Amino acid sequence: MQTPDMVDEAAHAWLEGVAAIAGAVPGGLRAQAQPGLALLATGAPLASVNGVFDVRSAPRRELVGDLAARAAEEIGRFGVPWCIQVRTGPDTEIAEIAAAHGLAKVTRTPLMVRGLDGPGATLDGSLPAAFVVRQLGPGDSAEFAAALAAGFEAPAQVMNRLGSAEILALPGATGYLAEADGAVVATGLALRAGGCVGIFNISVPPERRRQGYGAAVTSAILAAARERGARLAFLHSSAMGRSVYEYLGFRTVEEWTRYT
């Protein structure tokens, strides 16, 4: 059972992980206004990894507004999209702040958590015998970035930034590459903070989807994190991945709101 304290811990660990990424990439921006509220920019052309992020259970509207004004100026220099993201549902005042900066689109993103002190999810046995998962470090960044680009169908220059050696060198960071019969079939990134592990960058190339590889690499990350002492895992899910994570024991505990 997930308690409010566990959810709050996961939310703050998520922000800590994204802040670590922003601080690690060359030229990134990391500015924390108060605990749980930060202005972050990775410089990658994805709104979800640049902007103002508030993970307190109640948004601090005035401070969000101040940081949004700063974001418009400082992230604007990167020439990349950005967002305002809050942990609550749609909020009229936050929406007005966002709209003033041209951020009119509203999307919801689920925060999913799973305790790691119970039995692990089992796979259905349909995976090939040659399936292996490798853990990656800074020296594997080029291979990791190329696999991310293939899995997310994204430009290489974007994933060169988000799969960089600096990120893989972070304390508590481990990249994952899954292979079947010698071909890359899935990726993942674990960021450990305290007793939590955040799961990021689960991707599968288009031709390999719906074959259980995303579940398999996520399960491997959970097992490794448990061995390293993590007791709570969290992630943000896409619509495509939600049923996979539910199968692995994750449950949606909150729906966050992003303005882009």
N, C-alpha and C positions, 0 to 999 in steps of 0.2 A: 504493500500500500504506500502511495506517495503522500507525504504530509506537506502542508504549506511551507515548512522550513526546508524540506528537500527541494521543492520547486524553486524557492527563493535562492537556495544555494546553486542550483543548476543555472538559473538566470544570470547570476553574477559571475559564475565560472565561464559561461558563454561569452560575456563581455570581456572578461579577462583574456580569453583565448583570441578573440578578434583583435583586441588591443595589442596583444603580443605579436600577431601577424603584421599589423600596421606599423608597429615599432621596428620590426625586423627588416621589412623590405626597404631597399635603398630609396631614399627620398620620401618615405612614408611619413604620415602625420599622426601623432598620438597626443591628445590633450584631454586630461580628465578634469572636469569642473568640480565634481563631487563624487563620492563613492556611488557607483551605479549609473553615472552619466558621463559620456565622453564624446569628443569629436575625434573621429578616426578617418584616415584615408590611406588606402593602399596604392592608389594611382592606377589600379586596374580599371578598365572601362565597364564596370559593373556597379550599379547603384547600391546593391546590397552590401558592398564592402567599402563604401565611402559614405560618410555623413554623420549625423547626430543620433546617438543611441542612448536610450534611457530604459534601464531594466528595473527601476524601482516599481513597486506595485501600483503607485499613483504617480503619474508624470508631473514633473516640476515645470509647469508651463512657461514661467518667466525665464528660467534658466535655459530651457529648450529654445526659446525664442532668441536669447542672446547668442547661444552657440550656433543656431541656424544662420544668423547674420554673419558670424565669423566664417561658417562653412561656405557660404555663398562667395566670400572673398577668397579664402585660402584654398578650398577645393577647386574653385573656379580656375585657379592657376594651373591645375593639373589638366583641365579640359576634359574631365570625365563626369559622368552622371553621379548623382548622390541622392541620399534619402534622409528622411527623418523616420526613425523607428521607435515605437514605444511598446511597452509590454501589455498595455491594456487594449480594449476595443477601440473603435473609432471615437475620436474626441473632437468636439466642435472647435475648441480653442486651438488645439494642435493642428487641426485641418486648416484653420485660417492662417496660422503661421506658415504651414507648408505651402498653401496656395500663394502666399505673398512672394514665395521664391519659385513659383512655377511648378510646384510639386503637387499636382492635382490628382494623380492616380493613386487609388487606395487598394492595397492587397493585404490579405491575412496569411500569416505563416504559422503553422503549428509548432509549438515546443513539445517534444516528446521525450519522456524519461523512462528509465528502466533501472531498477535495483539490480545489483550484481551479486547479491548474497543468496540467490536462489539457484535452482538448476538451470543450466544453459539450454537455449532452444536447440533442437536437433534438426538436421537437414534431412531431406527425403531420400537420400541415397542415390539420386540420379546424376550426381556430378561425376565426371570422368576420373578414373584413378590417377591420372597425371596432373590433377589439379593441385597447385601449390601456392602458398602465400609467402611472400618475402617481405621482411621489414627493411625499410630504406633509411639511410642517413644522408648527410650533406653531400657526400660524394656521388650520390645517385640522383642528384637533382635534375640533370638533363633527361634521364630516362623517365623520371617521375613526371616532369612537365609534359613530355611528349605523350605519355599515357593519359594524363588529364585532358590534354587537347583532343585526343581521339575519343575519350569517354564522354566529354561534354560537348563535342562537336564545336569547339571554340578555337579561335585563332591561336597559333603557337605563342605569339608575343604576349597574349593575356596570361596563359598558363605558365610561361617562363617566369612571370612575376609571382604568381600564386603557388608555384611549385618550386620556388627557389631554394638554393642551399641555405640561405639565411633563415628561412622558415624551418627547414628540416634540422637546423642546428639549435633551434630553441630548446631550452630545458623542458622536458616533458613531451616533446614532439616526436612522433614516429610516422613515417610514411609507409604505406602498404601497397604492394603490387601483387595482384593475383594472376596466375598464368594457368592455362590448360593446354596440354600438348604443345608447349613452347610458345604459345601466343598470349599476349596480354588480354585479360578478359574483365578486369575490374581494378579500381583504385580506391584508396581511402587515406584519411589523415586522422590521427589521434592526437589530441592535445590534453594532457593531464594537468590538473590543478587541484591540489589538496586531495580530497577523496573522490573527486569527480574526473570523468573523462568525457571530453567533447568529441563527437564523431563528425568529421567534415569531409567534403570532397569524395563522397561515394559516387563513382561513375562507372558505367559499363558502355563499351562501344555499341553502336546501334545494332550491328549484326549479331551481337552476343546477348542481347537483352531477352528477358523472360526465360532464362535458362538456369536461374538460381545463383548466378555469380555475385550479384549485389548482396544477397542474403549471406552468402558464404564468406565474403570478405568482411562484412560487418560482424558476423559471428566470430571470426578470427580476431578482430580488433577487441571485441568484448572479452574473449578468453584471455588475451594478453594483458588487457587492462586489469582484469580481476587478479591475475597472478602478480601484478605490480602493486596491488593494494587498493585499487579503486573500488568504491562501493556504490557509485551512482553514475550512470551513463546518460547523456542527453544529446539531442540533435534537433535540427530543423529539417522538416521533410517537405519534399515536393509532393504534388498530387500523385505522381507516378510511383513514388517510393513508399507511400504511407502504408499500404497493405503489407509490404515486405517487412517494414519495421514492426508493425503490429504482430506479425507472425513470430518475430524474434522477441516479443514480450514488451515492446515499448507501448506506452499509452500517452495519448494527447492530454496534456494538463492545462495548457493555455493556448490561446490564439493571439499572436502579436499582430500589430498593425504597422504597415510600412507605407509611407507616402513618397512617391517618386514623380 
